[in-house]
Amino acid sequence: MNNISVIGGNGYTICSGSYDKTIRIWDIETTKQLNIFKRHEHWIRSVKYGSNELLNTILSGSYDKSVRLWDIRSSEQIQVFNGHTNTVYVAEYSSFSELYVIKGDSGIMCLKFLQLKKNEKKRKFNDDIGCGINLCYGSCRGFIYIWG
C-alpha cells in the first residue's frame, strides 16, 4: 500500500511524500512523474518547495526522525539534518538568520513563518533580530503557539 501522506505544489508541479518512503514530483498538465527521491528510511510526513535562492530545492520530514534537503534538478539529496528524537511531522524553510531550538509540549504537528501585526511594546524583539517574522506552531495538545 503506497498511501500519499502529504502534497505540496509550486504552480506547475506537485510534490508528494508517501508511505512508500519516496518523494515524487509530478507535472500538473501531463500527470507524468518527473522526479523521484528515495533516501528516507520511513514514511514521509512533510514536503515543502524552496523559494528565492533555494528555488530548486525540496525540504522533507519523515518518521525516520530526519529532515532532508533535495536538489530538484539533479534528483540528489543535498543535506540530512539529524537530531530529532521522534517523527518530523513538518519541515519549513526558516526566515531567521540565527538557529534556535523550540521544544513543543507534546509534539509539534504543524508550523508556519508569518509576519503578524503586533503592538509597539512587543515589536521591539523582532526589530532587534531584524526580520519581523514569527513562528506559529500547533501542538498535539491542540494549542497554537506564537514564537519570536
C-alpha positions in Angstrom: 0.0 0.0 0.0 1.6 3.3 -1.1 -0.6 5.9 0.5 0.3 9.5 -0.1 0.7 11.3 3.2 1.5 14.9 2.1 1.3 17.1 -1.1 3.0 20.4 -1.9 3.0 22.5 -5.1 4.6 25.4 -6.9 2.0 26.0 -9.6 3.5 23.8 -12.4 4.3 20.7 -10.5 3.1 18.9 -7.3 5.3 17.1 -4.9 4.1 14.1 -2.9 5.5 12.3 0.0 4.4 8.7 0.6 4.2 5.8 2.9 6.5 4.0 0.4 9.3 6.3 1.7 9.6 8.2 -1.6 9.1 11.8 -2.7 7.8 12.3 -6.2 7.4 15.4 -8.4 4.6 15.3 -10.9 3.8 17.6 -13.9 0.3 19.0 -13.3 -0.7 19.2 -17.0 0.6 15.8 -18.2 0.2 14.0 -14.8 3.6 12.4 -15.6 6.2 11.7 -12.8 9.2 13.9 -13.3 11.5 13.0 -10.3 11.7 10.5 -7.5 13.7 10.8 -4.3 14.4 7.6 -2.3 16.8 8.2 0.6 14.3 8.4 3.6 14.2 5.3 5.7 10.5 5.6 6.7 7.2 7.3 5.8 7.3 10.9 4.5 5.3 13.4 6.7 6.2 16.8 5.2 7.4 18.2 1.8 8.0 21.9 1.1 9.2 23.6 -2.1 12.0 26.2 -1.7 11.8 29.8 -2.8 14.2 32.6 -3.7 17.8 31.3 -3.7 16.5 27.8 -2.8 14.1 27.7 -5.7 15.3 24.3 -7.0 15.1 22.5 -3.7 12.6 20.5 -1.6 12.7 20.1 2.1 11.2 16.9 3.6 10.5 15.5 7.1 9.9 11.9 7.9 9.0 9.2 10.5 12.8 8.3 10.3 13.4 11.4 12.5 15.3 13.3 9.8 14.9 16.4 7.7 16.4 16.2 4.2 17.1 18.8 1.6 16.9 17.7 -2.1 18.0 19.3 -5.4 15.2 19.0 -7.9 17.4 19.4 -10.9 19.7 16.5 -10.1 17.3 14.4 -8.0 20.1 14.2 -5.4 20.0 14.6 -1.7 21.9 17.8 -0.7 21.9 17.5 3.1 20.5 15.4 6.0 19.6 17.2 9.3 19.5 14.7 12.2 18.9 15.4 15.9 15.2 14.8 16.4 14.2 12.0 18.8 10.8 11.4 17.2 8.9 11.8 13.9 9.3 15.0 12.0 5.8 16.0 11.2 6.5 19.2 9.4 9.5 20.9 7.8 9.7 24.6 6.8 12.4 26.9 5.4 13.5 29.3 8.1 13.2 33.1 7.9 15.5 33.5 10.9 19.3 34.1 10.5 20.1 32.5 13.9 19.5 28.9 15.0 17.0 28.1 17.8 15.6 25.0 19.4 12.0 25.1 20.4 10.7 22.2 22.5 7.0 21.6 22.0 4.9 20.4 24.9 4.0 17.1 23.4 5.0 17.3 19.8 4.8 20.0 17.1 2.3 19.0 14.4 2.5 22.0 12.1 4.4 25.2 11.8 4.4 28.4 9.6 6.5 31.5 9.5 4.2 34.6 9.5 4.5 38.3 9.7 2.0 39.4 12.3 0.8 42.8 13.3 1.8 43.5 16.9 1.6 46.3 19.4 4.6 48.5 19.7 5.8 47.0 23.0 6.1 43.5 21.6 7.5 44.7 18.2 10.9 45.6 19.7 12.1 42.0 19.9 11.5 41.3 16.2 13.1 44.6 15.2 16.2 43.6 17.2 16.7 40.4 15.1 15.7 42.3 12.0 13.1 40.2 10.5 9.6 40.9 11.9 8.7 37.3 11.4 7.0 35.0 13.9 7.0 31.2 14.0 3.5 29.8 14.7 3.2 26.2 15.6 0.4 23.8 16.6 0.9 21.0 19.2 -0.5 17.6 19.8 -2.5 19.0 22.7 -4.4 21.4 20.4 -2.7 24.6 21.4 -1.3 27.1 18.9 1.9 28.9 19.9 3.5 32.1 18.5 7.2 32.4 18.9 9.5 35.3 18.1 
